[in-house]
Amino acid sequence: MAIEPVSFDSPYYPYKRVIQSNQLKGAEQIPYKILMYLLDLPDANGYVPPTSNDYPRARLMRYIWNDGPRPLDGPMPTTQEKLSMLFNGDEPDINTDEQKQRHPKGYRLFPQRNIAQSIIEAKTMLKIYPGRILDDSDFRSVFGLQAEIWTNPNLSGNTKSTAYDRTFDIEQCLREALAGVDIAGVGTIRFSRQASSYNGSEILYSDSGLNGRIVYFSTNWSDSGGEPIRAY
């Protein structure tokens, strides 16, 4: 049988891709999309984010924005204040007076794992990034995600309420806001071990003295990601 030539335009030249498989194309955007959902911003449809603590994303924003006691009694950050906490890779360091004015509480939300050591200060942080990826087949992956929650111990226990652990309070908000939600471009968020054997949560320890928790959750991902495959 004659071998079919491979086009110069093929991303696999000079070889031929013979199995259609999941390439995770676009999955690199998942952490950012999840954080944008958690920010709960107004949209062009006229949506106005609720500020009541009955809503998990409202509580989450208050826990991350308000450092003092009774954070749920504190103000809800404005749209601009919410966005000011989201890490901007074009300006990784906040040094100038102008930058400090635009980011009055620094960066607190990160769609990645590694951040500059200088950013780790006495404040609350949430980092969401890809974790363990399990390939069910050539066509589907269980895409694991990890959420790191950090806070200074002086903040963790100062809620002045019966819910003393700010890091666990944030985990609860994440679970309530995300579990079972089908996020466009991400998929349905799941926390059960039926979805992934790595799902769950645990305490994080740090030499810097910060209190931490890590939450493992997942979504299913599949894509065609390439040219049609011809069976031989």
C-alpha angles and dihedrals in degrees: 000000000000115000112240110237119244118237118240086233092063114109087220098052127176089024130058123235106228103175122059106222144164112276100179089237108178094009090111087075094058099095092049092047092050092050092049089053091049091051087064099209131184114264141202092265091070096259113161113197113238118241099200117116087231084083117076096216091053091053091046093054091049092050092052098040102040114065098178131081120297094021092182089062091053127094123288109243115246122242091264092047091052091051091046089066094055113099114251112204091199088063105028093164126054104211112132126076089243091054092047089052091052092046105034094171097032125235114324104158119064129181090201141056105234120062134165113281090231089066093063101093137141095298142091119273136184121197122184120186142147116288133173115353118202118193110217091185141333088286107041137045132190099228110209122207131193127207116197115198118193134176139160110263089236087062097038094066101033099084088112090216138091088272099074104166111077093188093056091043088058092048089054090052091050093051093048093046098044113026111111094356117138104218115195111249091011110058133224113329115227133183102184126107087233087069094045131355088224097058118116138075141259145171120283122214126207135188088218092068096248121142114236148176130189124209122199118204137151151202133202117251132190134162137167092220102176154030121323113275121232116212116231 
